[in-house]
Amino acid sequence: MLRLFQTSVVTQTSNHRHGRFRSYSTQQNDQNTVSNLAWSKNQQDFIQKMKRQGPIFPANADGITFIEGPVEFFEELKTGIVNAKKRIVMSSLYLGTSWHGYDLVKLMDEAATNNPDLEIVILLDYLRGTRGKENSVTMLLPLLQRYPDRVQINLFHTPLLNGLMKKILPPRINEIVGVQHTKVYAFDDDFIISGSNLSDTYFTDRQDRYMWIRKNPHICNYYVSLVKAISSFSFKLNSTGNLVPMGTHPDDPNFVEFSNRAIQPLLSEKFQVEFNLKDVDTVIVPTIGMGSLGIFQDENVVSEFFNLGDENSVYYVSSPYLNLTENYTEILLKIRGKLNIITASPEANSFFPAKDISGYIPVAYSSVEEAFFKKVQLENRSRDIHMWEYNRHAWTFHAKGIWHVPSSNTSDPSKEPMSSHLNEMSNGMSNEMSNAMSNGMPDAIVIGSGNLGNRSKHRDLEAQMVLLTSNPNLRKRMKAELDGIMKEKISVDEKTFETDYRKSNFFARRIFRLLADFL
C-alpha cells in the first residue's frame, strides 16, 4: 500500500528575468487521508476504461510539481543533468545551436566524465535535427565520439516522406509531412514531460508547460522505454558522423508494421504496476499517438477524458495551433458543462513574423479559430464556450493540454475563493458560467506534446499523459499552473477577427484549406 501524504505548501520565490520560480516543500502527515481518496464515480469509470488502453500507474502527489517558465525549465534541465548518475534520456524535436544547446552538451560531457556508468540516450527528429550546416547532429557528434560506448544519438525519419515528395520538398518545408514530436527529459528515476523543445526561444520567451515527476521509477521506466522503442526504428548516428537505420528503412514497405510492433508492448500489460485504487490518491495514464504508424491511443484516451465532467464542470483546453480534428470539434461543441479554449494570437504564434510562406501560418490559424467561433454561435453554445487568445508582449505561446475542474457542488477539500484571473474572466459571461468557474481547482489534466489537431493525430509522434488526483495540494499546484497561463489572455469576440491583418489575408486562408492536414 502506498503511503499517502498531506502536503503543506511553502512557496519560495526568486526573481528571474522572465518571472518567478515557485518551488514547494512537503511534510508527511497521515491525517485526512479519507478526503484524499475521494475518487468520483466519473473518475473511477474513466480509470476502469483506461485499463483496456494500456498501463496505469499510481503516483505520489508530493513528487509532482510544475515548472513555471522557460528560464526555469532550462535551469531544471541543467540540474537534472548534473545530478544524474545512471541515465540521461531525452526526446525532443531538435537541439538548438545557441549557447543554451552548447551548455547542455557541455554538462552532459561533464556528467559522463564524473559518472563512468552513466548512459545517455537522445532521440530527435531526422528532418529538423539535420537542417542547416550547423545542426543538432553537429552539436552532439563530439559527445558521441568521446563516449561511443555510453552515448546513443537517434533521429526518427517519418515514413510519410518518400518518393517524389522527398525529392522536391526543401529542408524546413519537408517537416510539414511529419516529425518526431515527443518531449521527455529523464534523469535517473525523475523526468519532465513537456511540449517544449531544446532551443533558445524555449528557454527564454516561449510559454509552454513542464511537469516534474520525481522518484517514480515505474513511470520513468515506461517513458524511457518509449524513447528507446522509437530509437529502435530510427537512424543512429555513428562516430564518423553518418546516420544509419537501426532496423527497417523508413522507405521500406514493411517499416510501419515493424515500427508498430516495437511500440505494442507499451500498450500492453507489460508495464502495469498492481495497485488498489482505494489506496492511492493520484493516478497517471500514459498516452501515445503515432498516426503514421497506425497508433491512435492518445486520441482514444483524450476523447474519453471529456467524459469526466458533468453539466457543472469546467474544462480548459490550451491549443497554440488550433486546428481541431472533426472528432474533437464534435466533442467540444457538445461538451457537458463549460469550456474555455485558449490559443495563440497571431502575434504570439511561433511562425510570426516569418518572411517565407510560413509567415502566412498565423493568420491561417486565425481563420480556423474564427470558423470554430462561428460554430459555437451556430450551435447556440456561446453561454457555455468561451475563447481566449494568449497575448504577452514579445512572447510566443506553445502550451498544450487540458484541465478539468469538477463541479463546485461536490465535496472538495481544496475549495477556495475564485482566483483573480477567474474573477476577471467571469466579467461579461453568463451567471451560470461565472458560477461554474468559481471553484478553479482542477482534479485532472492532460499534459504532453499533442495538440488536438490533424497533424498530431495523423503525422507526428506524440507522447502525453492524463493525471487524475484527489490530493488537495497537488490540485493547488495544478491550479497555479493554469492561473499562470490564463493570466496572459484576451477575450475573443466578433471584433477580434475584424482587424486589417486578419481580414486582408485571403491567400493565407486558401493556403490553409490546401494544407489543413499538415498543420
N, C-alpha and C positions, 0 to 999 in steps of 0.2 A: 504493500500500500504506500503510495506516495505521501510524503509528509506535506501538509498544507501550511501556508504562510499567511499571516495577516500582515500586510505591508504598511509600514509607516513611511510616508513620502517626505523626504527632506530635499528641497530644491536648492541647488547651488548654481549660481550664475557667474559667468565670467565674460567679459566683453570681448568681442571679436569684430573684425572689420565688417562682417556681414550679419551680425546678430549675436544672440546669447545662446550658449550651450547649456542645456539642462541635464544634470545627472541626478540619479535617485539612489538613496541608500535605503536598506530594508532591515527590519528587525523581525525575528521569529516570534510567533505568537499563535498558539493553537486555539485561541478564543474565537468565537463567532464563526466557526467553520461551517455551521449549518447554512448560514446565509451565503457563504462562498460556493456551496454546492447546489444552489437553487437553479438547476437547469430547467428551462421552459420546455413545454411539450414540443414546440416547433424546433427547438434546438435538438432535442432527443431524436425527433423524427429525421432531421437532417443528418445527424451523425449515423443513424442506422442505415440510411440510404447510401451514405458515403462509403460504408464498408464494402459495398459492391463495386466501388470505383477504384479502390486501391488502399494502401495502408493509411492508418490514422495513428497519431502519436499523442500521448499525454505530454504536458509541458509544465514546468514550474514557472508560475507567473512572475516570480521575483527575478528570474533570469531574462525577462523580455523587456527591452527598452527601445526607445526611438531616438534617432539622431536628428537634431533639429534642422541643420542646413548643410550646404555644400562644403564650406570651410571645415566644419566639424567632421563631416564624412571623410575628408582627406586625412585629418588628424587621426581618426579612428582606424582607418586602413593602415596607417603607418604604425600605430600602436599594436595592431593585430600582427603585423609582420615581425616587429621587433620581439614580441612575446612568444611567437610560435616556436615550438620545439620539435614537433614531429611532422607537421604538414602545413603547407600553404596551398590552397586550391581555389583558383579564381576563374570565373567565366564572365565574359563581357563582350560587347560588340567589338571593341578595339582598345588599345592602349595608346594614349596620346603621346605626342613627341615634344611637348613642352617640358619645362623644368620639373613639373609635377610628375610626369612619367619617369624622368631620369631619377628623381628622388625615390620613387617606389622600386625601381630596378636596383638602385644602389643599396637600399635597405634589404632587399631580398638577397643580394650578394653577400652582405654582411651577416645576415641570418644563416645562410648556408655555411659560411665560414665558421661561425660560432657554434653551430649545431650539426655535427657530422652525420646525424641520422635524419636530417630534415629533408622531406620530399616536397618539391614544388611542381605543381601542375597548373598550366594556364591554357584556357580554351578561349579562342577568339573567332571572329568571322574571317573567312578567307578573303572575300572581296574588299571589305573595309580594312582589314589588317595588312593588306599588301598594296594599298593605294598610295601612290606617290613614291618618290625616290627615298625619302626618309619615312619610315612607317613602323608599325608595331613589330614587324619581323626584325628590322634592323636594330630596333631598340633592345629586343630580347635575345638576339643571337649571341652576344658576348657572354651573357649569363649562362646560356646553354653550353657554350664552348668551355666555360670554366668549370662547370659541374655536369658533364654529359650523362653521368650515371644517376643523377638525382633531380634533374630538371627535365620536364617534358612540356613542349610547346605544341599545341594542336590548333588547327584552323579548319572550321567546318565550311564546306562548299555546298550550297544548295543544289539539289538535283534538278531544280526547275530552270536553271540557266544552262542551256546546252545548245548544240546545233548552230543554226544561223544567228539566233538571238545572242549567243555568247560571242560571236564574231563581230557583230555590228554595234553592240551597246558599249559605249566607252566607260572607263572607270568612273565611279560615283553614280552615274545613271544606272549602271547594271545592278546596283544594290537594291533597286526597287523590286527586283524579281524575288528576293528572299534572302534573309540573313540569319546568323546565329545571334539570338537576342536575349538569352538568359543572363541574369545578373546575380551571381552567387559568389560570396567572398568568405572563404572558410579558413580558420586558423585553429589548428588542433581540434577541439570539440566545440568551438564557438564559431558562429558565422553571421554574416549580414546578408539579408535578402533585400533586393532593391530593384529600381528601374534605372539606376544611374550607371553611366559608363565611366571609363577611367581616363578622362581628358580634362584640360584646364577649365573649360566652362562649367563642367560638372563639379568642379572643386571651388568655384568662385561665385557664380551668379546665375545658376540654373536651379530652380526649385524642384526637388524630387522627394522621394520617400526612402527611408532606410531603417530597417528594424534589426536590432541585435537579438540573437538567441544564444544565450551563454550556457555552458556546461550541460549540454544536451547531446551526448554522443549519438543517440539513435537517430535523431532528426538530422544532425550534421552528417552522419554517415550516409543517409539517404541522398542528400543533395550532392555530396561528394561523389557518390556512385552515379548520380545522374550526369555530372560533368565528365566522369570517366567513360560512361557509356557513350555519350556523344563523341568523345575523343576517339573512341574505337572505330568510328566510321568517318573520321575527319582526316585531314592531311597532317602529317607530322613533320615538324622542322628538324632537320638533321644538322650536325655540326659544320657541314660545308655550306649551309645556307639554303639548301634545296628543300622543297616541300614534296613529300611523297605520301601517297594514300596509305592509310593504316590497314584498310580492308578493301572492299569493293570500290572502284572508282565511281564518283557520282554520275558519270555519263553511262555507266553500265545499266542495262535494263533491270538488273536484279538489285540495284542499290537500295531502293525503297523497302523491299522485302527484307534485305539484310539488316538495314538500319532499324526497321520496326521491331525485328526480332531482338535486337540488342536492348531496346527500351522496355520490352514487355515485362521483364522481371520487376521493374519499378512500379508496374501497375498491378502486381500480383500480391499475394500474402507473404512473399519472401521477407519483406522488411517489417512486417507487422509486429508490434510490441503488444503483448497481452496486458490488459488493464481493465479495471472495473470503473465505469463512468461515475458511479457513486463515490469513488474515492479521489476524484480529481476535479479541479475547478477550471482547467484550461486544456483545450484540445487543438491540435493542428492537423489540417488536411492538406497535404501537398497536391499540386495540380501540374500537369504537363500538357502543353499544347504544341503540336507539331503537325499541322495540316498537310505539309508537303510530304510527310511520312505516313499519313493516314491515321494520326493520333489526335483525338478531339476531346480528351478527358477534361481539359480546362474549361471548355465551353459547357460541357455537361454539368460540372460541379458548380460553376458560377451561375448558370441558369437556375439551378436548384437553390442557390443562395438567396435568390429573390423571393423564395417562399418562406423565409424565416419570419417575416413580419405579418402583421395584421393591419386592419384599417387605421390603427392609431400609431403605427410605426413610422419612422422617418429614415429614408435612405439618402446617402450622399454618394454620388458617382463622380469620380475625377478622371477625365479623359482628355489629355492635351491635344490629341489628334482625333477629333470627333468624327468618326465615320462608322457608325454602328452597323453591325450585321442586321439582316432582316429579323433574325431571331431576337436579338437584344432590343431592337426597335419595338417589336411587338410586346415584349416583356415589360419594358419601361412605360409604354403608353397605357398598359393595362395593370400597372402595379397597384397592389393594395397599400394604402397609406399615402404618405407624402414623399416627394422625391426632389432632391436638389442636384443639379448637374453643373459641374464647373469645368470649363475648358479654357484653352489659351485664347486671349485676344490676339488679333493678327500681329500686334507689336510684340507679344510675348511668345509667339511661335518661333521655334528654333531655326526656321528657314527664313526669317525676316532679318535684314532685307537683302537676300541673296541676289546676285547680279544675273545669274543664268536663269534657265527655266524654273529652277527651284524657287525663285522669287515670287512666282505665282501661287505657290502652295498655300501660304497663309490665308489669302482671300478665297482660295478654293475651299479650304476647310470652313471658312466663314459662311460660304454659301450652303454647305451641308448643315451647319449649325442653324442657319435660317430656315432651311427646309424642315428640320425637326421641330423648331419653334412653332412653325405654322401647323405642323401635325398635332402638336399639343393643343393648339387653339381649336383646330378642326374636331378633335376628339372631346372637346369641352373639358379638358383636364388642367386648365390654367390655374385653378384654385389649389390644385394638388402638386403640380410640377412647376418648379421654378428653375431658371437657367442663370448662370453666372459666368463671368469671364475673369480670369486671373490677369491682373494688370498692375504690375510693380515696375517702377521706372528702372530701365536698363537691365531688367531680369527677364529670363525666359522661363517657361513652365513645362515641366516634364513629369509631374506627379500623376501616377496612375493608381486606381484602386477603388474600393467600395467600403463604406461604413454602414452598419445597421444600428440604428438607435431604437430600442424597443419602446413599446407603449409606456407612457408615463403613468398609466393606471395600474401597472403591475408593481409588485413589491420590488423595490430597488434600493439596496443598502447604500449605494453611492449617489443617490439622487441629490442634486444641489440646484441652486437657482440658475437661471439662464445665463450663459456666458455673454460677454459683451458683443461678440460677433453675431451670436444668435439673436440677441436683442435687437441689434441693428437690422439683421436680415428680416425680422418679423415685421418691420415697418412697411406698410403698404400691402401686406399679404392678408389673406382671409384669416378670420379669427381661428378657424379650425386648424389651419396650417401653423399659425403662430403658436397655438397651444401645444400642438404635437411636437414642436421643436424645443419646448421648454426644458425637456429632460436633458438632452445633449450628451448622454453617456453611452457610447457605443458598446455593444456586447459581442460584436462580431465584425471582422474586417476581411477584405481581400487585399493582398499586397504582393507585388512582384513586377514582372516586365510586361504583362499583357495589357492590351488597350481596348478591348471590347469591339474591335473593328475587323474589317475584312482581311486586312493584312495579317493581323495577329492570328486569325483563325486559319487562314489558308497558306501563308507564305513563310512566316518566321518561326523559329524555335523559341518557345516561351516557357518560363517556369514561374509559378506563383504559389501561394498558399492561402488557405482560409484559416483564420484563427477565431475560435469561439471561447469566451471566458465568462465566468460568473464572479471573478475576482475583482473586488471594487477598486483596488489600487491600480491594477493593470488597466481597468476601464478608464480611470482618470488619466493615465498616460496616453491611452488611445484618443481620448477627448482632447488632450493638449496638442497632440499631433494634428488632429482635424482642425482645431482652432487656428493653429499656425498657418495652415494652408488657406483657410477660408477668410482670414483677415485681409488678404490682398486681392479682394474681388470687387467687381462692379456688377450691378444687376443688368440683365438683358431684357430689352423690350423692343417694340417695333422700331423705335428711333435708332437702336443700335446698328441696324443694317442700312440706314439711310445716308451714311457718310459717303463722300465722293470716292474715297479709296475703295470702299466695298462695292458701290453701285457701278463704278465705271469699268470694272474688270471683267467684261464679258468673255474675253479669251480664257481667263483663268477658270471660269465656270465650265466652259466647253472642255478644257483640258481635264478637269476633274471627272467629268462624265466618262471620258475615254479611259482614265487611269484609276477609276474608283476602287478597283480590286487590288491595286498596288499600293494604296495609301492608307 
